[in-house]
């Protein structure tokens, strides 16, 4: 049965050491707090952690939806015991809401459908965050603009989104009417796992139900006052669609702290990054330097201030995460900005003196 959930020859080859221990493979299809639902060669059942696994697993290493596991049969019927987590080929995560560490949302996802509604809650800055996280995860991002039937001019909104997509495909559709659903076909194929990611009210569960042809997850109406949605999905779950495609539905995430490396940021802000080599100075801070390509782009409107500020904000967040726990890096950062501020004060002082003369 696991062949229907993405099990492959490559996974079978990597599982050899677990076979020698008498274990069998399983994939997580649902996660409800301390309860896991998995699919095994025999079918679906519940799962619990072995004592050793629970003791040894570090933060972020507990099973999530999409994970492949090595399990054994438990004493009780319809239950297996989780002994090991197979290496993940992709991990979609965010900074934990509590502020400490990472929260893994889903694993082994091939395509990340970044869902946003074409209503008053469409937020380009939020989409930029999801794009960075998706590229960091190892999954291919696809932006899905839902509720096109509620938008006066979806083509204009699509163009605005394409401008910040960094080359990611953008699909516009209405799950309610069915218009545009065929646009997702290239990424919904047997053996591939896609995940629906986005804020509450974006229409993820409605889209899942439309693709499945039946109600798999409850849906709810958005608030008329601000076009924002209420949480209707309360857990993450992997579904197999009638055509064999695998799709993960996730709860809406209003807050999304990004955890990523610089490469994911640069890929998502390629229009910004391509300006840097054109600056006159290699160490340009893009503040007051002559010959700065960023300042020139801001001046002529090629680069919007909103886009530039979004890049800087994400860059600061990622740099902060990288420095945490590294006192040497933190000291170097303080020294760097101290020197920048000192230089700016000196330039301002010189400018005022010249104006007085």
N, C-alpha and C positions, 0 to 999 in steps of 0.2 A: 504493500500500500504506500510505502514511503516514496516509491518511484513517482507517484502522482504529486508529491510535494517537493520535488527538486532533487531527490537523491540521484547521484551520478556516479560514473565509473571512477572519477577522480576522488570523490568522497569515499567510495568503497576502498580504494587503494590506501588512503590515509587512515582507514579504520582498522587496518590489519592488526595492530598491537592490541586493540580492544577486543577483537575477535578471539585472540589467544587467551584473554582473561574471561571468556564466556559471556561477554557483554554484547548487546545489540544496539543498533542506531535508533535514534528517535529525533523528531523535530518539534519544537515548541510551537503550538498553534494558539495558545491563549495564556494570559498571565493575570491572575486576580490576587494581588497582594502575595500571600504565602502559598498560593495554590497554582500549580502549573497543569495545563492540559497539553498532551503530546500525542503525536501520531507515531506508531511503531509499525514494523512489518505485519503485525497481526491486526492493527486497527488503532482506534483512539482510546485513550485512557488517562487517568490522573497520574501525577508524578509528585514525588517529594525528594528532598535532598538527602543524600546519605550524611551521616554524622561527620565524617571526615571532610566531605566536600563543603558542608556548611561551615566547618571550622577553618579550613584552609583558604577558601575563596576570598580574594581581595576585593576591594571596592570596584564595581563595574564588571566583576567576573561571575555574578549570579546569572542564571539563565533569563533571557528575555525572548519575546516573540521573534521567531525566525532562527533561533539558535539550533544547531545540531548537537546532540548529546550522545553519550554512551550510558546505557541504562541496564539494569537487571530486573528480573521479575521479583515483586515483593510477595510477602506472605499472604497479604489480603488480596482478594480478587479485584481485577480492574485497576491495578495500581502498579507502577514501576518505581524504581529507586534510581536517582540521578547520581552517577559516579564521576563523570568528567564532561567537560565542555570542549567541543572540537574547535580548532582555530577558526576565527571569523574572517571572511574575506571583505566584509564591510561592516561598519559600526556607526549608526546614527545616534549622536548623543548631544546633550546640552549641559550647560552649567547647572548644577542642582539648585533648585529654588531656594534652599536653605543657605546657599552661598558657598558650600564646601564641596569640592570634588565634582565628578561628572555623573550625570544620570543617563544611562543607556536607554534609548527609546526602542530601537529595533536592530536586529543584526542580520547579516547575510541578505541584504536587500540589493537588488540589481538596479532598480529604477526608483528614484524618489519623486513622486508626484507632489509638487508644492502647490497646494490648493489655496486659492484666494477668490473671494466673491466680488463680482462686478457691481457692488453697491456702495453705499456711503462709507463702508469700513475698509475699502481697498487701500492698502498701505504699502507704498513702494519701499520704504525703509525696512519694514518687517520682512518683505520678500528678499531684500538684499541679505539679511541675516540668514534666512533659510537657505539661500543659494550657497553662501560660504560654508554652512554646516553640511549641506549635501555633498559638496565637492570634497570636503574634508573626510566624509564618511567612506568614500570610495564608490558610492552609487552615482549613477548618471542623473542629473537633475532635469526635470521637465516641469515647467510652470503650467498649471491648469487653472484657467479663469472660468469659474462657474457662474451660474445665474445670469447668463447673457440676456435672458428674456426680461430681466429687470433693469437693464442698462439702456439708456437712451442712445448712446453711440459706442458700442463695444469695440469698433475698429480703432477709434481714437485711444481708448483705454489700453487696447492691446499694443498699440505703437508705443505708448508710454512705458509699458512693462518691458517690451522688447529692448528699449533703450538702456535698461538697467540689468538685462538678463545675462550679459556676458556670453552670449552665444547659445544659451540654453534654449531648447525649443519651447514655444508658447502655444498652447491649445486653448481655444475659446469654445465653450459649450454651455448647454442648459440641460441639466440632468432631469429637470421637470418635463420638458418637451421632447427630449431626446436629440435635439439638434446638436451636431458636433461631436457626439459620443464616438463616432467612427475615427475621429482624430487620434484617439488613444490606442488604436489597434496595433501600431508598430511596437508598442511596449507591453502589450498584453498577450504573451505567448506562453504555451505550456513549457514548464521548466524554469521560467523567469519569475522572480519575486519582485513585486512593486509595493510601495508603501504610500499611503495617503497621509500627508503631513500638512498642518496648517492650524489656523486659529479656530476657536469655536464659532459656529455660524457660517463657516466657509462652504459648507455643503458636502463634506467628506462622506458622511454616512448616506446621504441622499444619492450621491454619485455611486457609492458601493452598491446600493440597492438597485439602481438603474442598470448597472453593468451585470448584476446577478440575475435580473429579471424577477426578483422577489424581495421581500423585506428580510434582510439579514440583521440590520441594526436599526434601533429606534431613531427617529428624527424629531426635531423640534423647531418651532418658529423663532425667527430672530426678533429682537426688541425693536418696535417701531421708532422708539425715541432716538436710537443711535445706530441702527443697523447691525448691532453686535449680537452674537448668538449666545445661547445658553449651552452648557455642557450636556450633551445627550449621550455621547460615548464615554463610558467610565472606565474602560479597560482596553488593552490592546489585543487584537485578535487577527489571526491569519485565516483567510478564506480561500477556498478553491472555487473559481468561477466555472460556469458551464462549459466554457471553451478550454478549460484546463489551466488558465492563467492563475497565478497566486497573488493575492492582494491583501495587504495589512491595513486595517483601519486603526487609527490612534485617536486618543482624546485630544481636544483642542488645547493649544498652548498659547495663552495670552502673553506670558513672559518667556523670552527665549534668549538665554545667555549663551553666546557662541564660544565653543572651544575648538580652536583650529590653528594650523600653522600658517606662516606667511604665504605659502604657495596657493592655498585655497582662497585667501583674501585677494591676492593679485589676479588670480584667474577670474574671480567674480567681479573685480573692478579693473578689467583689462583696459578700458578706456582711460582710466586714471593712471595706471601703471605705465602705459606706453608714453606718457608725457615725461616721465622722470629722466630718461636718457637724453632728452632734448634740452635740459637745463644747462646753463653755462658752466655751473660748478657741480662737481661730482658729489659734494657733501651739502647740496642745497637743502635748506630747511623749509623752503616754499613759504616764506613769510614776508621778507622784504628784499631778498636778493635780486640784483639786476640780472636780466637774462633768464629769469625763471619761467619755464614753459607752463607750469601750473597757474601761476599768476596771470600769465598772458591768456590762457584759456578761460580763466574766470572773467577776465576783463572783456573778452570778445564774445562771451556767452557760449563758447564751445563746450565748456564744463560748467554745470550749474553749481551754485554754492551749496545747495542741499545735498547733491551727490558728493561733493568734496568733504563736507562736514560729516556725512555718513561714513565715508572711508576713514577719516581721522578718528571718529569715535570707535569704530571697530578695531582699528589699529591700536588704539590706546588700551582697549579691553584685552586684546590678545597679548600685548606686551606686558600688561599687568599680570596676567595669568602665568606668562613665561618667567616673570621675575619672582613670583611667590616662592618662598623657600630657598631663594638664592641670594644671600646678602651681598655677594660680590657684584652680581648683576644689578641689584637695587642701588648700590652705592655708585656704580658707573652711570646708571640712569640719572640719579640726582646730580652728579657732577656734570653730565652732559647738558642738562637743562639749566643748571646754574650758570654755565658758561654762555649759553644762548641768551639768557636773560641779561647777563652782564654786558654782552655785546650789544644787545638792543638798547640798553640804557645809555651806553657810550655813544651809539649812533644818534639817539634822541637828543642827548646833551650837545653833541656837535652840531646838529641841525638847528637847535635853538640858538646856539652861539652865532651861527652863520646868519640866522634871521635877524638877530640883534645888531650885527655889524652892518 
